[in-house]
Amino acid sequence: MKIAISGKGGVGKTTLAGVMARILAHRGRKVLAIDADPDSNLASAIGLPKEALAKLSPIASMTSMIEERTGAKKGNFGSMFKLNPKVDDIPDEMGVSYQGVKLLLLGSIPQGGGGCFCPENVLLKNLVRYLLVQREEALIIDMEAGLEHLGRGSTGYVDALIIVVEPGQRAINTAKQIKKLGEDLNIKKIMIVGNKVNSEEDRRLIEERLSEFPFLGHMSFNPKILQADREGESPYDMDEKIKEEVKAILAELEKRI
């Protein structure tokens, strides 16, 4: 299972990614969770303790490693460097494991290099392609809305792109933009999960405005998720309801892929 999860900032995609990873690990699956969102919060959604978090560093910020692997200094736009740097040891050497989930933090490309042909971007895209094509674990990637780290050479291995949407026009518009990006990358299965659903009206709003998408299910508006965020805990460890909702979403996902 190779899943990318995206959506507008704040809609709850990281909550879904973290709880989904923990559920799969609890079932005995080997799980690799990738935080590819510049607003990195997947570690807390998985429940990584502070001492483990201290061992985790964003790969994009590893200047000496990027220079060693690519032959060029980080941030050197337009310079000569290796297009296929070594990446196969990165997950095991630089990932941190907790409760059966191995977490890898990609980090962000500086704004001036967004989409750039620069050493750190090439290394990260090669890494993501390696994870999608050659690794055997269940893979869950917490993406930014721009899908920056995905490239055409790897998206054929993405089983599904899940877009998380809350009941509001901005999140709905972002979902449509992400769908277009996903289609441009030739991702075949693009699906929706509703979040922060507080009523039947919220559910209908999302489903009617995005009727062209397959729906996997909804997560309720849940104060315990806010509490988990405040306390730096995983929602998985604090609330049975979110676990049951995500289990139902996973069951529907497995039917469709």
N, C-alpha and C positions, 0 to 999 in steps of 0.2 A: 504494500500500500504506500503510494507516494502522493502526498496531499499538500497543496499550497493553500494557505488561508489568507485572505485579504479583506479590505474594507476601509471605510473612512476612519480616521483616527478617533478613538474613543468609543467605537461601536461594540467592542467586546470580542474582537477576533483573537486577542491574546488569551483571554479567558477560555475560549473554545479550544485553542491549540493546546494550552496547558492541561486542561481537564481531559481532553482526548488522549494526549500522550500518557497521562497517568493511568487511564482506563486500559489502554492497550498494554502497558507494561504490567499492570496487575493481572492481565490475562495470560501473561507469560511471553508476550511478544518482545523481541528486541526492538527498542525504539530510539531513533535519533531525532531529536528536536532541534531545529535550526531557527535562531532568532535573526531574521534578515530585515527587521524594522529598525530604523535609526532611533526610535523611541523605545529602547530595549527594556521590556518588562516580562519577557517569557520566563526568566529564572524565577521570579516571585510567583508567577502563575503555576509553575510546576512545584513550587515549594522549596526551592533550593535554600538551605540554611546559609547564614552569613559566612561561616568559615569555608564552605564550598564555593560561594560566590566570589570570595577573595581570590580564588585560584583561576577565575575565568577572565580572559581578556579578549577584547574585540580583535579579530584577525586583521581587519583593515588598518588597525593602528600599530601593527607589529612591523615597524620600519626596517629593522635589520633582517627579519625573516623574508619580507617582501623583496628586499634588495638581493638577498642570497638566492631566492628562488627564481626571480625574473631577470636578474642582472642589471636592474635599474633602480634608482632611488624612488621611494614612494612620492607621488605627486609630480613626477617628471612627465609632462605631457609631450607627446611627439618624439620622445627619445627611442632608441633601439632597445628592445628587450625581448625575452623569450615569450612566445605566444602559448606555449604548453608547459608551464612550470609544474614541478612536482607537487602534488597535493594529496596523494593517497595516504600519507601518514598523518595528515592534519587532524582528522576526527579523533583518532585514538590518542594522539599526543597532546592535543589542545582542548579536547572536550572534557566536560566534568559530568560525572554520573551521580544520579540520585534516584532512589526508588525504582531502579530499572530503566530510567530514562537518561540517555546521554545527551547533554546540551552543548551546542556549539554557537558561539556568538560571532556573527560575521562583522558587525559594525557598519558604519556608513561611509560612503564616498563623499568627500567635501563637496559642497554645492557647486563650486566651479568645475568639478570633475564629474558631475552627474551624467551618466551615460558616456563618460569619456573613454578614450582609448589610452588608458594609463595603467601602470603596472598593478596597482591594487585592484582595479576593476577587473583586469584580465585574470588575476589570480582568483578572485572571488567567483567569477563566472565559471572558470575551470573547475573550481572546487564544487560548486553547485551541480555542474554537469556530472562530475564524478560521483557525487552522492546519489543523483537520480539514476544514473545509468548502471553503476557497478556495485553499489552497496546493497546488501540484502535486508537490512533492517526496515521496519516500518518507518517512513520518513514523514515528518510534519514540519512544514516551513511556515513560520509566521512572517508574512510579507508586508511591506509597505504598499500603499495603494498603487504606486507606479510600477510594481513588479520589476523593479530595477535589476535584481540579481538573476532573473531568468533570461535565457537566451534561446534562440530558435533551435540550436543544436541539442537542447536538453528537454524541451517541453513535450516532446512526443512521449516521454516517460512519466509525465505527470498524470496520475490516474484521475484527478479531479482538482479543479480550482474552486474553492468554497469562498463565497463572498458573504460576509456577515453584515446585516443591515438592521438598523434600529428604525422604529416608526417615525420617520421624518423625511422631508423632501431632500435635504442635503445628502443624507446617507443613500437614499434611493438614486439620486443623480450620480453619486460616486460609483454605485454598483454598476450602472449602465456604462460609465466610462471604463471601469475595470473590465467589464465584459468585452468591450471593443478591443482593449489592449490584449486580453487573453485570446480573442479570436485572431488578432494580428500575429500572435505567437503560435497559432495553430493548436491551442489547447482545445481538446474535443469536448470535454465535459466540464461545464461551468454551472455551479449550483448555488442556491441561496439558503442561508440560515438566518432566521429572524432572531433578534435579541432585544431585551428590555421590553418585552411584550407584557402589557399590563391589563389588557382587555381584548375582547373579541374584535373590537373596532381597530385596535393596533394590528392584530393579526390580518384582518381584511385589507387594511391600508397597504401593508407590505405585499401581500399576495396579489392584490389587484393591480398595483402600480408596477409590479415586476412579473406579470403573468407569463412572459415569454421564457422565464427560467423554471427549471425543475426545483422543487422545494424539498429540503431534507428535514425540516422541522423548525421549532422555535425554542428559545430559552426565555424564561420569564424574567421580568424585572425582579431583582432579588437583593434586598438589603444586605444579606450575608456576604454577597460578592463584594460589595463596597467595604464591609467590615474586614474581609480577608485582605483587600488591597491596603487598607489603613494599617493592618497589623503585619503586612509582608508575608502572609500565609497563602497557600494554595486554596482556591475554592473547593478543590477536591477533598481537602482535609477538614473542611468546615461545614459542608452542607450536602445532605443526601439528595436534595431535590435537583441541584445542578448536575450531579452525577447521573441521575436517572434520565434527565433530559438529554444529556450528551450521549448516553448509551443508546437512546432511541434514535438520535441523529446518526450515530455510527451504524446502527442496524440498517437504516434506510440507505446510507452511503454504500454499505457493503452489497446491498441488492443492486445498486445502480452501476457498480464498477466490476 
